[in-house]
Amino acid sequence: MPLVVPGLMSSGGSDTNQQEDWMNKLVGKKLTDSTSDTTSFAKQDLPKEHRVIEHGSMVTQDFKPDRLNVHLAEDGTVRHVDFK
């Protein structure tokens, strides 16, 4: 029987619906320091717990289910996002 710990996997960032929402908001757009529009998204509008991972960058493997990871393609557009 698996061990069930209430609240362990129900933190806000790990929810699949939130990941899909962020995918819809970000994929194909470039991150900017200014405002969001149809082709860009302002970094200031990302959640507090986030990291931007540029193409080819090395990252730590620490597990933070509430952290939004924004993966960029070579051209700087968002390729995909995940919570890890």
N, CA, C and O atoms as a Maestro MAE file, in Angstrom:
{
 s_m_m2io_version
 :::
 2.0.0
}

f_m_ct {
 s_m_title
 :::
 protein
 m_atom[336] {
  # First column is atom index #
  i_m_mmod_type
  r_m_x_coord
  r_m_y_coord
  r_m_z_coord
  i_m_residue_number
  s_m_chain_name
  s_m_pdb_residue_name
  s_m_pdb_atom_name
  i_m_atomic_number
  :::
  1 25 0.845 -1.168 0.000 1 A "MET " " N  " 7
  2 3 0.000 0.000 0.000 1 A "MET " " CA " 6
  3 2 0.898 1.242 0.000 1 A "MET " " C  " 6
  4 15 1.824 1.325 0.807 1 A "MET " " O  " 8
  5 25 0.640 2.212 -0.894 2 A "PRO " " N  " 7
  6 3 1.481 3.408 -0.946 2 A "PRO " " CA " 6
  7 2 1.234 4.329 0.243 2 A "PRO " " C  " 6
  8 15 0.127 4.395 0.777 2 A "PRO " " O  " 8
  9 25 2.263 5.022 0.639 3 A "LEU " " N  " 7
  10 3 2.155 6.001 1.709 3 A "LEU " " CA " 6
  11 2 1.509 7.260 1.148 3 A "LEU " " C  " 6
  12 15 1.969 7.796 0.140 3 A "LEU " " O  " 8
  13 25 0.455 7.734 1.786 4 A "VAL " " N  " 7
  14 3 -0.242 8.938 1.349 4 A "VAL " " CA " 6
  15 2 -0.052 10.000 2.417 4 A "VAL " " C  " 6
  16 15 -0.427 9.804 3.573 4 A "VAL " " O  " 8
  17 25 0.533 11.128 2.026 5 A "VAL " " N  " 7
  18 3 0.742 12.238 2.944 5 A "VAL " " CA " 6
  19 2 -0.112 13.399 2.457 5 A "VAL " " C  " 6
  20 15 0.171 13.956 1.396 5 A "VAL " " O  " 8
  21 25 -1.157 13.785 3.205 6 A "PRO " " N  " 7
  22 3 -2.034 14.871 2.767 6 A "PRO " " CA " 6
  23 2 -1.256 16.155 2.510 6 A "PRO " " C  " 6
  24 15 -0.420 16.563 3.316 6 A "PRO " " O  " 8
  25 25 -1.546 16.787 1.372 7 A "GLY " " N  " 7
  26 3 -0.935 18.063 1.046 7 A "GLY " " CA " 6
  27 2 0.424 17.983 0.401 7 A "GLY " " C  " 6
  28 15 0.918 18.994 -0.099 7 A "GLY " " O  " 8
  29 25 1.058 16.811 0.392 8 A "LEU " " N  " 7
  30 3 2.408 16.710 -0.152 8 A "LEU " " CA " 6
  31 2 2.444 16.983 -1.639 8 A "LEU " " C  " 6
  32 15 3.327 17.704 -2.105 8 A "LEU " " O  " 8
  33 25 1.518 16.433 -2.396 9 A "MET " " N  " 7
  34 3 1.518 16.626 -3.839 9 A "MET " " CA " 6
  35 2 0.446 17.607 -4.289 9 A "MET " " C  " 6
  36 15 0.232 17.758 -5.492 9 A "MET " " O  " 8
  37 25 -0.221 18.267 -3.382 10 A "SER " " N  " 7
  38 3 -1.288 19.169 -3.777 10 A "SER " " CA " 6
  39 2 -0.868 20.628 -3.736 10 A "SER " " C  " 6
  40 15 -1.725 21.512 -3.720 10 A "SER " " O  " 8
  41 25 0.437 20.902 -3.718 11 A "SER " " N  " 7
  42 3 0.895 22.283 -3.712 11 A "SER " " CA " 6
  43 2 0.543 22.936 -5.031 11 A "SER " " C  " 6
  44 15 0.485 22.264 -6.061 11 A "SER " " O  " 8
  45 25 0.307 24.246 -5.013 12 A "GLY " " N  " 7
  46 3 -0.192 24.966 -6.174 12 A "GLY " " CA " 6
  47 2 0.565 24.758 -7.454 12 A "GLY " " C  " 6
  48 15 -0.060 24.563 -8.497 12 A "GLY " " O  " 8
  49 25 1.897 24.789 -7.432 13 A "GLY " " N  " 7
  50 3 2.661 24.730 -8.660 13 A "GLY " " CA " 6
  51 2 2.680 23.395 -9.350 13 A "GLY " " C  " 6
  52 15 2.886 23.343 -10.562 13 A "GLY " " O  " 8
  53 25 2.474 22.310 -8.630 14 A "SER " " N  " 7
  54 3 2.591 20.995 -9.242 14 A "SER " " CA " 6
  55 2 1.325 20.570 -9.971 14 A "SER " " C  " 6
  56 15 1.309 19.508 -10.592 14 A "SER " " O  " 8
  57 25 0.291 21.348 -9.915 15 A "ASP " " N  " 7
  58 3 -0.976 21.016 -10.541 15 A "ASP " " CA " 6
  59 2 -0.846 21.030 -12.061 15 A "ASP " " C  " 6
  60 15 -0.314 21.980 -12.635 15 A "ASP " " O  " 8
  61 25 -1.333 19.972 -12.712 16 A "THR " " N  " 7
  62 3 -1.247 19.850 -14.165 16 A "THR " " CA " 6
  63 2 -1.965 20.991 -14.865 16 A "THR " " C  " 6
  64 15 -1.492 21.480 -15.890 16 A "THR " " O  " 8
  65 25 -3.106 21.425 -14.326 17 A "ASN " " N  " 7
  66 3 -3.838 22.522 -14.951 17 A "ASN " " CA " 6
  67 2 -3.022 23.804 -14.957 17 A "ASN " " C  " 6
  68 15 -3.054 24.554 -15.932 17 A "ASN " " O  " 8
  69 25 -2.289 24.064 -13.876 18 A "GLN " " N  " 7
  70 3 -1.445 25.259 -13.839 18 A "GLN " " CA " 6
  71 2 -0.342 25.164 -14.876 18 A "GLN " " C  " 6
  72 15 -0.012 26.158 -15.523 18 A "GLN " " O  " 8
  73 25 0.229 23.986 -15.041 19 A "GLN " " N  " 7
  74 3 1.283 23.823 -16.043 19 A "GLN " " CA " 6
  75 2 0.718 24.087 -17.438 19 A "GLN " " C  " 6
  76 15 1.355 24.764 -18.244 19 A "GLN " " O  " 8
  77 25 -0.456 23.566 -17.724 20 A "GLU " " N  " 7
  78 3 -1.080 23.805 -19.024 20 A "GLU " " CA " 6
  79 2 -1.381 25.283 -19.223 20 A "GLU " " C  " 6
  80 15 -1.195 25.809 -20.321 20 A "GLU " " O  " 8
  81 25 -1.847 25.965 -18.166 21 A "ASP " " N  " 7
  82 3 -2.119 27.402 -18.256 21 A "ASP " " CA " 6
  83 2 -0.852 28.175 -18.613 21 A "ASP " " C  " 6
  84 15 -0.874 29.045 -19.483 21 A "ASP " " O  " 8
  85 25 0.261 27.849 -17.931 22 A "TRP " " N  " 7
  86 3 1.518 28.538 -18.224 22 A "TRP " " CA " 6
  87 2 2.025 28.197 -19.619 22 A "TRP " " C  " 6
  88 15 2.592 29.053 -20.298 22 A "TRP " " O  " 8
  89 25 1.827 26.957 -20.052 23 A "MET " " N  " 7
  90 3 2.217 26.582 -21.417 23 A "MET " " CA " 6
  91 2 1.461 27.453 -22.417 23 A "MET " " C  " 6
  92 15 2.055 27.978 -23.359 23 A "MET " " O  " 8
  93 25 0.152 27.606 -22.214 24 A "ASN " " N  " 7
  94 3 -0.660 28.411 -23.124 24 A "ASN " " CA " 6
  95 2 -0.244 29.877 -23.121 24 A "ASN " " C  " 6
  96 15 -0.306 30.538 -24.158 24 A "ASN " " O  " 8
  97 25 0.180 30.392 -21.968 25 A "LYS " " N  " 7
  98 3 0.588 31.793 -21.864 25 A "LYS " " CA " 6
  99 2 1.957 32.052 -22.477 25 A "LYS " " C  " 6
  100 15 2.191 33.123 -23.037 25 A "LYS " " O  " 8
  101 25 2.878 31.070 -22.377 26 A "LEU " " N  " 7
  102 3 4.281 31.351 -22.673 26 A "LEU " " CA " 6
  103 2 4.856 30.735 -23.945 26 A "LEU " " C  " 6
  104 15 5.687 31.367 -24.598 26 A "LEU " " O  " 8
  105 25 4.449 29.538 -24.317 27 A "VAL " " N  " 7
  106 3 5.100 28.835 -25.426 27 A "VAL " " CA " 6
  107 2 5.010 29.650 -26.712 27 A "VAL " " C  " 6
  108 15 3.939 30.102 -27.115 27 A "VAL " " O  " 8
  109 25 6.174 29.823 -27.342 28 A "GLY " " N  " 7
  110 3 6.273 30.575 -28.588 28 A "GLY " " CA " 6
  111 2 6.543 32.054 -28.399 28 A "GLY " " C  " 6
  112 15 6.760 32.771 -29.375 28 A "GLY " " O  " 8
  113 25 6.535 32.526 -27.154 29 A "LYS " " N  " 7
  114 3 6.784 33.945 -26.880 29 A "LYS " " CA " 6
  115 2 8.198 34.141 -26.353 29 A "LYS " " C  " 6
  116 15 8.825 33.204 -25.857 29 A "LYS " " O  " 8
  117 25 8.692 35.372 -26.466 30 A "LYS " " N  " 7
  118 3 9.978 35.741 -25.887 30 A "LYS " " CA " 6
  119 2 9.732 36.427 -24.554 30 A "LYS " " C  " 6
  120 15 8.734 37.129 -24.390 30 A "LYS " " O  " 8
  121 25 10.633 36.229 -23.600 31 A "LEU " " N  " 7
  122 3 10.537 36.900 -22.308 31 A "LEU " " CA " 6
  123 2 11.183 38.272 -22.413 31 A "LEU " " C  " 6
  124 15 12.253 38.418 -23.003 31 A "LEU " " O  " 8
  125 25 10.528 39.276 -21.839 32 A "THR " " N  " 7
  126 3 11.050 40.639 -21.875 32 A "THR " " CA " 6
  127 2 11.056 41.224 -20.466 32 A "THR " " C  " 6
  128 15 10.464 40.665 -19.543 32 A "THR " " O  " 8
  129 25 11.735 42.355 -20.321 33 A "ASP " " N  " 7
  130 3 11.743 43.066 -19.047 33 A "ASP " " CA " 6
  131 2 10.608 44.076 -18.971 33 A "ASP " " C  " 6
  132 15 10.361 44.658 -17.915 33 A "ASP " " O  " 8
  133 25 9.916 44.288 -20.092 34 A "SER " " N  " 7
  134 3 8.844 45.289 -20.120 34 A "SER " " CA " 6
  135 2 7.477 44.622 -20.053 34 A "SER " " C  " 6
  136 15 7.264 43.731 -19.231 34 A "SER " " O  " 8
  137 25 6.559 45.036 -20.900 35 A "THR " " N  " 7
  138 3 5.184 44.548 -20.833 35 A "THR " " CA " 6
  139 2 4.941 43.337 -21.729 35 A "THR " " C  " 6
  140 15 5.729 43.036 -22.626 35 A "THR " " O  " 8
  141 25 3.829 42.649 -21.463 36 A "SER " " N  " 7
  142 3 3.435 41.485 -22.254 36 A "SER " " CA " 6
  143 2 2.591 41.923 -23.446 36 A "SER " " C  " 6
  144 15 1.837 42.893 -23.360 36 A "SER " " O  " 8
  145 25 2.723 41.202 -24.560 37 A "ASP " " N  " 7
  146 3 1.860 41.406 -25.721 37 A "ASP " " CA " 6
  147 2 1.706 40.076 -26.445 37 A "ASP " " C  " 6
  148 15 1.953 39.029 -25.847 37 A "ASP " " O  " 8
  149 25 1.310 40.084 -27.705 38 A "THR " " N  " 7
  150 3 1.038 38.828 -28.411 38 A "THR " " CA " 6
  151 2 2.291 38.019 -28.698 38 A "THR " " C  " 6
  152 15 2.196 36.806 -28.887 38 A "THR " " O  " 8
  153 25 3.474 38.651 -28.738 39 A "THR " " N  " 7
  154 3 4.710 37.927 -29.061 39 A "THR " " CA " 6
  155 2 5.700 37.877 -27.910 39 A "THR " " C  " 6
  156 15 6.759 37.263 -28.035 39 A "THR " " O  " 8
  157 25 5.373 38.518 -26.784 40 A "SER " " N  " 7
  158 3 6.307 38.525 -25.656 40 A "SER " " CA " 6
  159 2 5.547 38.443 -24.333 40 A "SER " " C  " 6
  160 15 4.341 38.682 -24.267 40 A "SER " " O  " 8
  161 25 6.295 38.097 -23.282 41 A "PHE " " N  " 7
  162 3 5.728 37.981 -21.945 41 A "PHE " " CA " 6
  163 2 6.699 38.620 -20.962 41 A "PHE " " C  " 6
  164 15 7.895 38.332 -20.994 41 A "PHE " " O  " 8
  165 25 6.194 39.484 -20.092 42 A "ALA " " N  " 7
  166 3 7.037 40.197 -19.131 42 A "ALA " " CA " 6
  167 2 7.485 39.273 -18.005 42 A "ALA " " C  " 6
  168 15 6.672 38.574 -17.401 42 A "ALA " " O  " 8
  169 25 8.790 39.278 -17.728 43 A "LYS " " N  " 7
  170 3 9.331 38.447 -16.646 43 A "LYS " " CA " 6
  171 2 8.688 38.776 -15.308 43 A "LYS " " C  " 6
  172 15 8.531 37.899 -14.459 43 A "LYS " " O  " 8
  173 25 8.317 40.037 -15.118 44 A "GLN " " N  " 7
  174 3 7.713 40.451 -13.848 44 A "GLN " " CA " 6
  175 2 6.362 39.782 -13.601 44 A "GLN " " C  " 6
  176 15 5.884 39.769 -12.467 44 A "GLN " " O  " 8
  177 25 5.744 39.230 -14.638 45 A "ASP " " N  " 7
  178 3 4.456 38.558 -14.495 45 A "ASP " " CA " 6
  179 2 4.585 37.060 -14.220 45 A "ASP " " C  " 6
  180 15 3.580 36.366 -14.074 45 A "ASP " " O  " 8
  181 25 5.815 36.566 -14.150 46 A "LEU " " N  " 7
  182 3 6.044 35.163 -13.799 46 A "LEU " " CA " 6
  183 2 5.861 34.994 -12.295 46 A "LEU " " C  " 6
  184 15 5.981 35.968 -11.553 46 A "LEU " " O  " 8
  185 25 5.572 33.779 -11.830 47 A "PRO " " N  " 7
  186 3 5.456 33.566 -10.383 47 A "PRO " " CA " 6
  187 2 6.777 33.878 -9.672 47 A "PRO " " C  " 6
  188 15 7.842 33.849 -10.290 47 A "PRO " " O  " 8
  189 25 6.701 34.172 -8.381 48 A "LYS " " N  " 7
  190 3 7.911 34.481 -7.608 48 A "LYS " " CA " 6
  191 2 8.932 33.353 -7.724 48 A "LYS " " C  " 6
  192 15 10.117 33.606 -7.942 48 A "LYS " " O  " 8
  193 25 8.479 32.118 -7.579 49 A "GLU " " N  " 7
  194 3 9.366 30.953 -7.690 49 A "GLU " " CA " 6
  195 2 9.428 30.512 -9.150 49 A "GLU " " C  " 6
  196 15 8.563 29.771 -9.617 49 A "GLU " " O  " 8
  197 25 10.440 30.964 -9.860 50 A "HIS " " N  " 7
  198 3 10.624 30.556 -11.256 50 A "HIS " " CA " 6
  199 2 12.106 30.591 -11.601 50 A "HIS " " C  " 6
  200 15 12.905 31.209 -10.897 50 A "HIS " " O  " 8
  201 25 12.458 29.929 -12.677 51 A "ARG " " N  " 7
  202 3 13.800 30.068 -13.229 51 A "ARG " " CA " 6
  203 2 13.689 29.925 -14.741 51 A "ARG " " C  " 6
  204 15 12.907 29.127 -15.258 51 A "ARG " " O  " 8
  205 25 14.486 30.717 -15.427 52 A "VAL " " N  " 7
  206 3 14.531 30.694 -16.882 52 A "VAL " " CA " 6
  207 2 15.754 29.880 -17.275 52 A "VAL " " C  " 6
  208 15 16.870 30.176 -16.846 52 A "VAL " " O  " 8
  209 25 15.540 28.852 -18.093 53 A "ILE " " N  " 7
  210 3 16.616 27.948 -18.486 53 A "ILE " " CA " 6
  211 2 16.878 28.133 -19.972 53 A "ILE " " C  " 6
  212 15 16.076 27.730 -20.815 53 A "ILE " " O  " 8
  213 25 18.007 28.745 -20.278 54 A "GLU " " N  " 7
  214 3 18.365 28.981 -21.675 54 A "GLU " " CA " 6
  215 2 18.812 27.684 -22.329 54 A "GLU " " C  " 6
  216 15 19.270 26.761 -21.655 54 A "GLU " " O  " 8
  217 25 18.675 27.624 -23.644 55 A "HIS " " N  " 7
  218 3 19.041 26.431 -24.410 55 A "HIS " " CA " 6
  219 2 20.495 26.046 -24.122 55 A "HIS " " C  " 6
  220 15 21.394 26.880 -24.224 55 A "HIS " " O  " 8
  221 25 20.715 24.801 -23.768 56 A "GLY " " N  " 7
  222 3 22.059 24.299 -23.514 56 A "GLY " " CA " 6
  223 2 22.603 24.570 -22.129 56 A "GLY " " C  " 6
  224 15 23.722 24.162 -21.819 56 A "GLY " " O  " 8
  225 25 21.837 25.252 -21.281 57 A "SER " " N  " 7
  226 3 22.304 25.562 -19.928 57 A "SER " " CA " 6
  227 2 22.226 24.341 -19.028 57 A "SER " " C  " 6
  228 15 21.338 23.500 -19.165 57 A "SER " " O  " 8
  229 25 23.175 24.263 -18.107 58 A "MET " " N  " 7
  230 3 23.140 23.219 -17.089 58 A "MET " " CA " 6
  231 2 22.329 23.751 -15.911 58 A "MET " " C  " 6
  232 15 22.386 24.939 -15.594 58 A "MET " " O  " 8
  233 25 21.576 22.865 -15.267 59 A "VAL " " N  " 7
  234 3 20.759 23.265 -14.124 59 A "VAL " " CA " 6
  235 2 20.950 22.275 -12.983 59 A "VAL " " C  " 6
  236 15 21.388 21.143 -13.186 59 A "VAL " " O  " 8
  237 25 20.614 22.724 -11.786 60 A "THR " " N  " 7
  238 3 20.640 21.825 -10.636 60 A "THR " " CA " 6
  239 2 19.439 20.894 -10.717 60 A "THR " " C  " 6
  240 15 18.450 21.209 -11.378 60 A "THR " " O  " 8
  241 25 19.521 19.767 -10.057 61 A "GLN " " N  " 7
  242 3 18.440 18.786 -10.087 61 A "GLN " " CA " 6
  243 2 17.614 18.798 -8.799 61 A "GLN " " C  " 6
  244 15 16.924 17.825 -8.495 61 A "GLN " " O  " 8
  245 25 17.683 19.900 -8.040 62 A "ASP " " N  " 7
  246 3 16.887 19.962 -6.828 62 A "ASP " " CA " 6
  247 2 15.401 19.975 -7.178 62 A "ASP " " C  " 6
  248 15 14.996 20.565 -8.179 62 A "ASP " " O  " 8
  249 25 14.599 19.322 -6.350 63 A "PHE " " N  " 7
  250 3 13.173 19.176 -6.608 63 A "PHE " " CA " 6
  251 2 12.405 20.252 -5.866 63 A "PHE " " C  " 6
  252 15 12.362 20.252 -4.636 63 A "PHE " " O  " 8
  253 25 11.797 21.173 -6.609 64 A "LYS " " N  " 7
  254 3 10.966 22.232 -6.038 64 A "LYS " " CA " 6
  255 2 9.654 22.246 -6.819 64 A "LYS " " C  " 6
  256 15 9.567 22.904 -7.856 64 A "LYS " " O  " 8
  257 25 8.637 21.538 -6.345 65 A "PRO " " N  " 7
  258 3 7.398 21.398 -7.112 65 A "PRO " " CA " 6
  259 2 6.626 22.695 -7.318 65 A "PRO " " C  " 6
  260 15 5.737 22.746 -8.167 65 A "PRO " " O  " 8
  261 25 6.944 23.746 -6.561 66 A "ASP " " N  " 7
  262 3 6.259 25.027 -6.736 66 A "ASP " " CA " 6
  263 2 7.022 25.979 -7.650 66 A "ASP " " C  " 6
  264 15 6.575 27.103 -7.881 66 A "ASP " " O  " 8
  265 25 8.165 25.545 -8.172 67 A "ARG " " N  " 7
  266 3 8.975 26.421 -9.026 67 A "ARG " " CA " 6
  267 2 8.623 26.187 -10.491 67 A "ARG " " C  " 6
  268 15 8.622 25.053 -10.970 67 A "ARG " " O  " 8
  269 25 8.323 27.279 -11.195 68 A "LEU " " N  " 7
  270 3 8.057 27.210 -12.630 68 A "LEU " " CA " 6
  271 2 9.383 27.285 -13.371 68 A "LEU " " C  " 6
  272 15 10.128 28.254 -13.227 68 A "LEU " " O  " 8
  273 25 9.676 26.259 -14.164 69 A "ASN " " N  " 7
  274 3 10.867 26.248 -15.007 69 A "ASN " " CA " 6
  275 2 10.450 26.626 -16.415 69 A "ASN " " C  " 6
  276 15 9.593 25.974 -17.013 69 A "ASN " " O  " 8
  277 25 11.057 27.679 -16.945 70 A "VAL " " N  " 7
  278 3 10.749 28.158 -18.289 70 A "VAL " " CA " 6
  279 2 11.939 27.811 -19.173 70 A "VAL " " C  " 6
  280 15 13.021 28.373 -19.007 70 A "VAL " " O  " 8
  281 25 11.745 26.890 -20.110 71 A "HIS " " N  " 7
  282 3 12.811 26.418 -20.993 71 A "HIS " " CA " 6
  283 2 12.765 27.188 -22.308 71 A "HIS " " C  " 6
  284 15 11.731 27.236 -22.974 71 A "HIS " " O  " 8
  285 25 13.903 27.794 -22.678 72 A "LEU " " N  " 7
  286 3 13.970 28.581 -23.903 72 A "LEU " " CA " 6
  287 2 14.602 27.792 -25.039 72 A "LEU " " C  " 6
  288 15 15.472 26.952 -24.812 72 A "LEU " " O  " 8
  289 25 14.163 28.065 -26.257 73 A "ALA " " N  " 7
  290 3 14.771 27.505 -27.462 73 A "ALA " " CA " 6
  291 2 16.002 28.346 -27.809 73 A "ALA " " C  " 6
  292 15 16.268 29.354 -27.154 73 A "ALA " " O  " 8
  293 25 16.742 27.941 -28.821 74 A "GLU " " N  " 7
  294 3 17.948 28.666 -29.226 74 A "GLU " " CA " 6
  295 2 17.658 30.111 -29.600 74 A "GLU " " C  " 6
  296 15 18.490 30.986 -29.361 74 A "GLU " " O  " 8
  297 25 16.495 30.377 -30.181 75 A "ASP " " N  " 7
  298 3 16.161 31.743 -30.603 75 A "ASP " " CA " 6
  299 2 15.585 32.595 -29.472 75 A "ASP " " C  " 6
  300 15 15.213 33.747 -29.696 75 A "ASP " " O  " 8
  301 25 15.508 32.041 -28.267 76 A "GLY " " N  " 7
  302 3 15.040 32.807 -27.113 76 A "GLY " " CA " 6
  303 2 13.552 32.713 -26.848 76 A "GLY " " C  " 6
  304 15 13.060 33.301 -25.885 76 A "GLY " " O  " 8
  305 25 12.826 31.985 -27.682 77 A "THR " " N  " 7
  306 3 11.398 31.808 -27.422 77 A "THR " " CA " 6
  307 2 11.196 30.663 -26.427 77 A "THR " " C  " 6
  308 15 12.032 29.767 -26.310 77 A "THR " " O  " 8
  309 25 10.088 30.715 -25.727 78 A "VAL " " N  " 7
  310 3 9.780 29.676 -24.747 78 A "VAL " " CA " 6
  311 2 9.414 28.389 -25.481 78 A "VAL " " C  " 6
  312 15 8.524 28.375 -26.330 78 A "VAL " " O  " 8
  313 25 10.112 27.317 -25.142 79 A "ARG " " N  " 7
  314 3 9.896 26.007 -25.763 79 A "ARG " " CA " 6
  315 2 8.886 25.191 -24.960 79 A "ARG " " C  " 6
  316 15 7.955 24.622 -25.529 79 A "ARG " " O  " 8
  317 25 9.064 25.132 -23.645 80 A "HIS " " N  " 7
  318 3 8.097 24.477 -22.767 80 A "HIS " " CA " 6
  319 2 8.327 24.910 -21.325 80 A "HIS " " C  " 6
  320 15 9.337 25.541 -21.010 80 A "HIS " " O  " 8
  321 25 7.389 24.569 -20.460 81 A "VAL " " N  " 7
  322 3 7.489 24.887 -19.038 81 A "VAL " " CA " 6
  323 2 7.153 23.638 -18.233 81 A "VAL " " C  " 6
  324 15 6.458 22.743 -18.713 81 A "VAL " " O  " 8
  325 25 7.655 23.591 -17.003 82 A "ASP " " N  " 7
  326 3 7.300 22.511 -16.089 82 A "ASP " " CA " 6
  327 2 7.505 22.981 -14.659 82 A "ASP " " C  " 6
  328 15 8.132 24.010 -14.408 82 A "ASP " " O  " 8
  329 25 6.969 22.213 -13.736 83 A "PHE " " N  " 7
  330 3 7.156 22.470 -12.305 83 A "PHE " " CA " 6
  331 2 7.987 21.335 -11.748 83 A "PHE " " C  " 6
  332 15 7.509 20.204 -11.673 83 A "PHE " " O  " 8
  333 25 9.241 21.613 -11.349 84 A "LYS " " N  " 7
  334 3 10.125 20.597 -10.768 84 A "LYS " " CA " 6
  335 2 11.056 21.230 -9.774 84 A "LYS " " C  " 6
  336 15 11.880 20.540 -9.174 84 A "LYS " " O  " 8
  :::
 }
 m_bond[335] {
  # First column is bond index #
  i_m_from
  i_m_to
  i_m_order
  :::
  1 1 2 1
  2 2 3 1
  3 3 4 2
  4 3 5 1
  5 5 6 1
  6 6 7 1
  7 7 8 2
  8 7 9 1
  9 9 10 1
  10 10 11 1
  11 11 12 2
  12 11 13 1
  13 13 14 1
  14 14 15 1
  15 15 16 2
  16 15 17 1
  17 17 18 1
  18 18 19 1
  19 19 20 2
  20 19 21 1
  21 21 22 1
  22 22 23 1
  23 23 24 2
  24 23 25 1
  25 25 26 1
  26 26 27 1
  27 27 28 2
  28 27 29 1
  29 29 30 1
  30 30 31 1
  31 31 32 2
  32 31 33 1
  33 33 34 1
  34 34 35 1
  35 35 36 2
  36 35 37 1
  37 37 38 1
  38 38 39 1
  39 39 40 2
  40 39 41 1
  41 41 42 1
  42 42 43 1
  43 43 44 2
  44 43 45 1
  45 45 46 1
  46 46 47 1
  47 47 48 2
  48 47 49 1
  49 49 50 1
  50 50 51 1
  51 51 52 2
  52 51 53 1
  53 53 54 1
  54 54 55 1
  55 55 56 2
  56 55 57 1
  57 57 58 1
  58 58 59 1
  59 59 60 2
  60 59 61 1
  61 61 62 1
  62 62 63 1
  63 63 64 2
  64 63 65 1
  65 65 66 1
  66 66 67 1
  67 67 68 2
  68 67 69 1
  69 69 70 1
  70 70 71 1
  71 71 72 2
  72 71 73 1
  73 73 74 1
  74 74 75 1
  75 75 76 2
  76 75 77 1
  77 77 78 1
  78 78 79 1
  79 79 80 2
  80 79 81 1
  81 81 82 1
  82 82 83 1
  83 83 84 2
  84 83 85 1
  85 85 86 1
  86 86 87 1
  87 87 88 2
  88 87 89 1
  89 89 90 1
  90 90 91 1
  91 91 92 2
  92 91 93 1
  93 93 94 1
  94 94 95 1
  95 95 96 2
  96 95 97 1
  97 97 98 1
  98 98 99 1
  99 99 100 2
  100 99 101 1
  101 101 102 1
  102 102 103 1
  103 103 104 2
  104 103 105 1
  105 105 106 1
  106 106 107 1
  107 107 108 2
  108 107 109 1
  109 109 110 1
  110 110 111 1
  111 111 112 2
  112 111 113 1
  113 113 114 1
  114 114 115 1
  115 115 116 2
  116 115 117 1
  117 117 118 1
  118 118 119 1
  119 119 120 2
  120 119 121 1
  121 121 122 1
  122 122 123 1
  123 123 124 2
  124 123 125 1
  125 125 126 1
  126 126 127 1
  127 127 128 2
  128 127 129 1
  129 129 130 1
  130 130 131 1
  131 131 132 2
  132 131 133 1
  133 133 134 1
  134 134 135 1
  135 135 136 2
  136 135 137 1
  137 137 138 1
  138 138 139 1
  139 139 140 2
  140 139 141 1
  141 141 142 1
  142 142 143 1
  143 143 144 2
  144 143 145 1
  145 145 146 1
  146 146 147 1
  147 147 148 2
  148 147 149 1
  149 149 150 1
  150 150 151 1
  151 151 152 2
  152 151 153 1
  153 153 154 1
  154 154 155 1
  155 155 156 2
  156 155 157 1
  157 157 158 1
  158 158 159 1
  159 159 160 2
  160 159 161 1
  161 161 162 1
  162 162 163 1
  163 163 164 2
  164 163 165 1
  165 165 166 1
  166 166 167 1
  167 167 168 2
  168 167 169 1
  169 169 170 1
  170 170 171 1
  171 171 172 2
  172 171 173 1
  173 173 174 1
  174 174 175 1
  175 175 176 2
  176 175 177 1
  177 177 178 1
  178 178 179 1
  179 179 180 2
  180 179 181 1
  181 181 182 1
  182 182 183 1
  183 183 184 2
  184 183 185 1
  185 185 186 1
  186 186 187 1
  187 187 188 2
  188 187 189 1
  189 189 190 1
  190 190 191 1
  191 191 192 2
  192 191 193 1
  193 193 194 1
  194 194 195 1
  195 195 196 2
  196 195 197 1
  197 197 198 1
  198 198 199 1
  199 199 200 2
  200 199 201 1
  201 201 202 1
  202 202 203 1
  203 203 204 2
  204 203 205 1
  205 205 206 1
  206 206 207 1
  207 207 208 2
  208 207 209 1
  209 209 210 1
  210 210 211 1
  211 211 212 2
  212 211 213 1
  213 213 214 1
  214 214 215 1
  215 215 216 2
  216 215 217 1
  217 217 218 1
  218 218 219 1
  219 219 220 2
  220 219 221 1
  221 221 222 1
  222 222 223 1
  223 223 224 2
  224 223 225 1
  225 225 226 1
  226 226 227 1
  227 227 228 2
  228 227 229 1
  229 229 230 1
  230 230 231 1
  231 231 232 2
  232 231 233 1
  233 233 234 1
  234 234 235 1
  235 235 236 2
  236 235 237 1
  237 237 238 1
  238 238 239 1
  239 239 240 2
  240 239 241 1
  241 241 242 1
  242 242 243 1
  243 243 244 2
  244 243 245 1
  245 245 246 1
  246 246 247 1
  247 247 248 2
  248 247 249 1
  249 249 250 1
  250 250 251 1
  251 251 252 2
  252 251 253 1
  253 253 254 1
  254 254 255 1
  255 255 256 2
  256 255 257 1
  257 257 258 1
  258 258 259 1
  259 259 260 2
  260 259 261 1
  261 261 262 1
  262 262 263 1
  263 263 264 2
  264 263 265 1
  265 265 266 1
  266 266 267 1
  267 267 268 2
  268 267 269 1
  269 269 270 1
  270 270 271 1
  271 271 272 2
  272 271 273 1
  273 273 274 1
  274 274 275 1
  275 275 276 2
  276 275 277 1
  277 277 278 1
  278 278 279 1
  279 279 280 2
  280 279 281 1
  281 281 282 1
  282 282 283 1
  283 283 284 2
  284 283 285 1
  285 285 286 1
  286 286 287 1
  287 287 288 2
  288 287 289 1
  289 289 290 1
  290 290 291 1
  291 291 292 2
  292 291 293 1
  293 293 294 1
  294 294 295 1
  295 295 296 2
  296 295 297 1
  297 297 298 1
  298 298 299 1
  299 299 300 2
  300 299 301 1
  301 301 302 1
  302 302 303 1
  303 303 304 2
  304 303 305 1
  305 305 306 1
  306 306 307 1
  307 307 308 2
  308 307 309 1
  309 309 310 1
  310 310 311 1
  311 311 312 2
  312 311 313 1
  313 313 314 1
  314 314 315 1
  315 315 316 2
  316 315 317 1
  317 317 318 1
  318 318 319 1
  319 319 320 2
  320 319 321 1
  321 321 322 1
  322 322 323 1
  323 323 324 2
  324 323 325 1
  325 325 326 1
  326 326 327 1
  327 327 328 2
  328 327 329 1
  329 329 330 1
  330 330 331 1
  331 331 332 2
  332 331 333 1
  333 333 334 1
  334 334 335 1
  335 335 336 2
  :::
 }
}
